[in-house]
Amino acid sequence: MAYGPDRGLWLLDNLEAQDGSLAGYYLMHAARADLLRRAGRFDEASKSYRRAMELCPNPVEVRYLRRRMREVGES
């Protein structure tokens, strides 16, 4: 966070673009959602939280992601 959420999003985009192998990794989508939330981009954050929940195998983590998604205005 030293350089802000937009820098983090740029780094995630570049990492994901390398070979696309992170597209199915729920923590990548959760990290993107958190950075988008911090940047005030709530609609995009909601979409990333939703994708992270779709991919997440752990019901406890899904509940956490759902709570975070509610913080950006989604239920």
N, C-alpha and C positions, 0 to 999 in steps of 0.2 A: 504494500500500500504506500510505500515511500513515494511512488510516482503517480499515484491515483488509480482509480478503477479503469479508466480508459486505457491506460498503459497495460494493465493486466489483461483486459479484453483483447488488446492487440497481440499480446504474447500468446494467449490461448488460441486465437485465430490462426496464428502462424504455426503453432504446435499441431493443431488439428489438421491444417492444410498439408502437412508434410506427407502423410500417407493415408489419412482418413481413419486410422485404426482406433481413434478415440471416440468416434461418432456413437458407438454403442456402450460407452463407459459412463455410467450414471454420475460419477463424481466430477467428470469434466463438465457436464451440464449443470450440476449443482454449483460448481465454482463459477461458471458463467452467470448463472442466476444471481448469485451473491454479488458479483461485481456489477451486474446490471442494476440491481437494487440499490447498491451504494451510489451508482451514477444517476439515480433518479429515473431510470428507464423502466418503469414498472410494467408496462405491457409486455416488453421483451423478457423481463425477468420472470413474469408469470409463465410464459411459454417455456422457458428453460427449466423452471421448477417442475412444470407438468411433464416435460420429457424426462427429467431426472427421476421422477416418481414412477413413470412407466417402466424404466429400466432397472430400478432399484429392487434387489432381491430381499431386502431386510425391512420388515414391517415397522420396526422402531424408527429406522431412518426415514421411511416414507411419512410417518407421522410428523417427524421434525420438519421435513420438506414441506408438508402441507401447512404447518404453522407458519413457516416463512412465507409461503405463497399468500396466505391470508394477510400478511403484513403489507403486501403490495396491492391488495384490493381484490384478490380472488378467493373463492371458497371451494 
